[in-house]
């Protein structure tokens, strides 16, 4: 999940939290390695959304 931009598909559901600000898509391992800030933001979101998130989950992402 990344900030929308550059022709990214937009969330058009008016009832969704943050509608139009995010897009959902597949991210490959190379992208995770090249964009550490995106990886960090995603892991922060994951830990806030699910209290059972552990460091092994970050390792699995990579």
C-alpha positions as CSV (number, residue, x, y, z in Angstrom):
1,X,0.0,0.0,0.0
2,X,1.5,3.3,-1.1
3,X,0.4,6.9,-1.4
4,X,-1.5,7.3,-4.7
5,X,0.1,9.2,-7.5
6,X,1.4,9.1,-11.1
7,X,-1.7,7.4,-12.5
8,X,-2.2,5.0,-9.7
9,X,-5.6,3.4,-9.3
10,X,-7.5,5.4,-6.7
11,X,-9.8,4.2,-4.0
12,X,-13.2,5.6,-5.0
13,X,-15.3,4.3,-2.2
14,X,-16.5,7.4,-0.5
15,X,-17.1,5.6,2.8
16,X,-13.6,4.2,3.0
17,X,-11.2,5.9,5.5
18,X,-8.7,8.0,3.6
19,X,-10.6,7.5,0.3
20,X,-8.5,8.5,-2.7
21,X,-5.2,8.7,-0.8
22,X,-4.0,5.1,-1.1
23,X,-3.7,2.4,-3.6
24,X,-3.3,-1.3,-3.1
25,X,-1.0,-3.3,-5.3
26,X,1.6,-6.0,-5.5
27,X,5.2,-5.0,-4.3
28,X,8.1,-7.2,-5.2
29,X,11.2,-8.0,-3.1
30,X,13.4,-5.6,-5.1
31,X,11.1,-2.7,-4.4
32,X,11.1,-3.4,-0.7
33,X,14.9,-3.4,-0.7
34,X,15.2,-0.2,-2.8
35,X,12.6,1.7,-0.7
36,X,13.3,1.3,3.0
37,X,11.0,4.1,4.0
38,X,8.0,2.4,2.2
39,X,9.0,-0.9,4.0
40,X,9.1,0.9,7.3
41,X,5.8,2.7,6.8
42,X,4.1,-0.6,5.9
43,X,5.5,-2.4,8.9
44,X,4.4,0.4,11.2
45,X,0.9,0.1,9.7
46,X,1.0,-3.7,10.2
47,X,2.0,-3.4,13.8
48,X,-0.6,-0.8,14.6
49,X,-3.4,-2.8,12.9
50,X,-2.5,-6.2,14.4
51,X,-1.1,-6.5,18.0
52,X,0.4,-9.9,17.3
53,X,2.8,-8.7,14.7
54,X,6.4,-9.7,15.4
55,X,9.9,-9.1,13.9
56,X,9.6,-12.4,12.1
57,X,6.8,-10.8,10.0
58,X,9.2,-8.2,8.7
59,X,11.7,-10.9,7.8
60,X,9.0,-12.7,5.9
61,X,8.2,-9.6,3.9
62,X,11.8,-9.5,2.7
